[in-house]
């Protein structure tokens, strides 16, 4: 574990610093199962109502709601969920799409508005319902039939535009990440997630929706030997399989962002958002962007002035879309693997795309809230098309 000895005191930060005072998520359901009949509205609205109830002691109106989403039916998913949650017609809302980083980007947009003084309380997060996502088609040309597509392009013609599984195979090839290592990492994710579920670790962060109180995907007996029998899923000579990749999932997460001053006056514990960064990389290997975004984040003046380095980060949550993505980040940044997704990650829990970035934040808060939890934590994810996003949180001293 890091000693945090190199870090200089931040002096408690500024009263106007953006902080997170609450965070909850739904259970993560495998697509077509626990939340099969629920759309984005039904998943997000209960969390928004819960956040309003939790933040009542702030005595502040909700200035805005920002939700990430990738595959909704179009329109403003966040506004519809806000109205359904009973927040009132005067509360505005906006939906953002940075693909797998949408939920985390929503949180960072909320922080930026609070930091600028344009808002005092913003609810932010993400939601995804793969089960109810509409089928879409390109319009017909002439007499040709419409052509269904499963995703929008990640990049324009002239750039690589692989599906994420193909990109994971290419990443493993370039970084020399073996199939065995990927299966070992995937087994770890499943076992940790199953153990955490059995131990009740996730109960504090899950809001029951439609009677679902537990994540559906974790399998305690997903051994390396069992995973090794699976064939490559995406390319014939690849190493990514259905076992060492995330599952297609439904879920949502919401956090409440306000200022440090308002949180202290209300007597609420909080996590200061120290900094955040987004970065781009080769669209052929989007998994490399976690490293790029994290390095960019740590080079920011506000972070560097406090002497914060990777050695000071005691909890790390990465979206485990594929084992090769997590391992590339661990190898490239020189991370302590034991600090990464120590309760299990998306391989074991599932990956509801538009919500996953916000789920990372909720997971990080849970880990840091424990009596022995570290003061500084990192959440980061890779994004289709070659982008990465990262945020650094600090637990407020009591």
N, C-alpha and C positions, 0 to 999 in steps of 0.2 A: 504493500500500500504506500502511496506517496506520503511524504512527511510534511509537505506544504511549507517547509522551512524557507524556501527561496522567495516566497510571496510576501510582498509588502502590504501592509494594511490599506484597505480602501477608505478607511475613515468613516465607514458607515454609509458612504454614498451621499447623494443629494436628495432633498425632499421630493424633487420632481422626477426622480428616476422611475421608469416604468417597472412595475413588479407584478407578479402573479400571486393572487391570494386564494384561488381555488382551482381545482382541476378534477374532472370526473370523465369517465368514458363508459360506453356500453361494454358488455361482453363482446368478444369478436366471434362472429358466427361464420361457419363455412357456407359459401354461397349455395342457395337452394335448400338450406336447412333451417336453423333456428329463427332467422329473420326473413325467411323466404317471401312472406307476404307483406313485408314492411318496406316502404320507400324511404327516401331521404328525409322527408318531413317527419314521419313517424319515429325515425331514429334520432334526429337532432332536437326536435321540440322538447322532449322530456329533459334533456341535458340543459337546454337554455333556461327552462323554468326552474330547474334545480339550482343553476348558477345564480339566478335572481334571488332566490330564497336565501342562499348562503351569503350573498353580499348585502343583505338588507341592512346590516349594521353600518355599512358605509354611508347610508343615507344619501345616495347619489342616484340620479337617473342613469339608465343605460344610454350612452351617447351613440353607440353603433354596435352592430353585430357583423362579424366577418367570418365566413365559413369557406373552407376549401372543398372543392368537389371536382371530380374528373368526368364521370360518366352519367350525370343526371340527365333529365329530359330536356334540359335547356332552361332558359329563363333564370331568374334570380332565386336559386335554391334557398339561400340564407333568408331572404325576405319572407318566403312562404313559410319556412320553419319558425321564424320569429312571430309571425301572426298566429300560427297554430299553437305556439307556446303561451299565448296570452299576454305577450309583452306590451301590446297596445299598438294602435296604428301610428303613433308618433315616433316609434323607435325604428330608425332606418336599418338597412342591412344590405350587404354586398357579398357576392360570391367570387372567389378567386380560383384560378386554375394554373398551378405550376406542377401539374401532373402529380407524381408521388410526393412532391414537396409542398403540395397545396395547403395542407393543414398546418404545417410549420410556418409557411409564408404568411398565413392568416394571422397567426400569433405575432409575428414580427411586424406586420402592418399595424396591428393594434398597439404594439409597443411604441412604434414610431409616432402614432397620433397622440398617445399619452405624453410621450417625451416632448413633443412640440407644443403641448398645451392646448391642442385642438379638441381634446377629449379628456375626461376624467375617469370614465369607466367604459370599457369595451369588452364584450364577450367575443371570444374567438376560438376557432378550432376547425374541425373538418368532419365530413360525413361521406360515406360511400355505401351504395346499395347495388352491388354487382347483380344481385338476384333480380332486381326490377329495372336494371338499366335498359333503355329502349334499344331496339335494333335500328341501325342506321344504314342508309344506302346513298351512294353517289347518284345524282340524277341521271336519267338515261340520255344517251346521245343517239339521236335519230330513232331508229326502230329497235335499238338494243334494249335489253331489260336492265333495270336498276341493278347496280352491283353493291352488295352488302359489304360493309367494312366493319372491323371489330375495334379499330382505333384510328384516330386522326394521325396524320404524319407527325413524326418527331422532328423531321428536318426536310428541307426542300430538295428538289432534284439537284444532283451534283454533289450532295453530301451523303455519307452513310446513313441509313435509316433502318437499322436492324430491329427486330423484335427484341424485347428485353432478355429473353432466354438465349437467343443467339449472341447478344452482346455479352452476356455472362460467360458463355463458352469462350468467346474471343478474349475476354479479360483474363480468364484462367490460363489460356494459352500464352498470352503475352507475359504474364507475371509468373508463369511456371507453378501454378497452384494445382496440385495433384487432385485426382478424384478421391483418393483416400482422405486427404486433409478436408475436403469439402464434406464428405460423409461423416467424418469425425465431428466437424463443427455442427452439422445438422443434427446429429444424434445428441450432442450436448444441448442444443436449443430445445429439442423436444423433451429431454429428460428434465432440464431445469424448469421448463414451463409446466410440465406435469407435476413436479415436486412443489412448485410455488402454488399451483392450483390446489393441491391436496392440503398444503399448509395454511391456506387462507390468505396468502400474501396479497392477492389481487382484490380482496373483498373491499378494502377501504377505498379503492379507486373506481369500482364498478357500480353504476346505477342500473338497477334491474329494469329492463325494458321487455315487454311481452313475456314476462316470467323468466327470462334468461339471465342467470346470475353468474354463469361460468363460461369461460372461453371453451369453444367446442373442439379445437384442433389438437391440442397437445396429446402425445402418445408416449407413455413412459417406457414402452418396449421397442421403441424405434432404435434398434442397435445398429452399429456400423455394419455388422454382417448382413442384417436385413436390408439396409440401405444399399449395400454393395451389389445386391442381386437386381437392382432396378436398371433398366436400360436408359441411355441418354434420351432426353425428351425433345430437344430442340434442333440439334445437328447430329448427324450420324457419328461423327468422330468426337463429339463433345463430351463434357463431363458433368453438365448440369442435368439433374433428373427431377422427377416429381418429388423425390424425397429430400433432396438438398436445396430445394427452392421453396419459396413461400406458397401458401394456398390462396386461392381467390376467395375473398371474404367480404362480409358486410359489417359495418360498425361506425361509431362516431365518438368524438371527444370534444369537450369544450372547456376552456379555461377563462378566468376573469382577470383582466389586466387593468390596474389602476396605478396611482402614484404611491411611493413609499410613505409620504406624509399621510395620505388618507388611510392607508393600511394601519399605520401606527396609531392614529387617532381612534380607529375602530377596534383596535386590539387584536387584529388578525395577523397570524403568522404569514410570512411572504417570502418569495424568492425573487431576488433582483435579477433583471435581464441585463447582464453585463455587456453583452455585445452580440452581434450576429453578422453573418456574411453569406453571400451567394457567389458562386464561381462557375465558369464554363470549362468544358474540355471537349475532346474529340467525341462526336456523337457515336462513333463506333464502339467506344468503351466508356459509357457514362459512369460506370462504377468507380472510375478514377477520380471523379469530381468530389467525393467525400474528402479525400486528402487535400485537394486544392482549396475547398471552402474552409476546411479547418485551419490550414496554414494561413490563409488570408485573414481569418478571424483572429488568430493569435498575434498577427502582425499589426492589428489596429492599435492606434496610439493609446486609447483608454485602457486596453488590456495590457499592453506592454508597459505602460507607466506604473501599473500595479504589480509588475513583476510576475504575472501569471504565465506559466508555461504548461506544456503537456504533463509535466511531473506533478503539477498541483491539482490535476483533474482526477477525482476519486470515483466518479461514476460516469459511464459512457453508454448512451443508447444510440444504436445505429439501426436503420431499417434493413433487416436481413432479407432483402428481396431474394437474394441468392447467396449461398455460402461463399462463393468466390468474391462477391462484393464486400462482405464483411472482412474476409481474410485479406483482401487487397488493402483495405483501410488499416487493418491491424499491422500488416507488414510495412506498408508505405510510411506510416506515421510512427512506427515503433511502439505501438500501444501495448499495455499489459492486457493480454487477452482475457484475464480473469475479471477485469473491470467492465468488459463489454457485454451488455445484455445479460447480466448475472442472474436474472430471474427467468431467462428465456426470451427470445425475440420473435421476429415475424415468421421465421421458419417453423417454430413450434406453436406460435399463437395465431398466425394469419396476417394478411396485409390488405386491409381495406383502403385502397390507394389514396383517395382524397383525404382520409382521416388519419393515415399512419403518422404523418409528421406531428400532429397534435397528440396522438397517443404516445409518441416518444417523450413529449414534454410531461405528460401525466405520469408516465412510468418513472421518469427521472425524478420528479418531485416525490414520488413514493419512496424511492431509494434514498434520497437525500434527507427525508423526514425522519428516518429511523434514528434511534438514540446514538448509534455509532455511524450515522450517515455522514458522508464527506461534505465539506462546505462548498465545493465547486463541482459542477457537472456539465457534461457536453452532450448535446443531441445533434445528430447529423443524418442526412440521407442523400442518396444518389437519385437522379431524375432522368427519365427517358429524354433523349435528345442531347445529352451531354451537359447536365447541370448538377451542381451540388449546393446544399444549404446547410448551415450549421448555426447553433446558438449556444451561448455559455450562460449558465445560471449560477447564482450565488445564494446560498441559504442565509437569511438574515440572522444575525446574532441576537440572542435573547438577553 
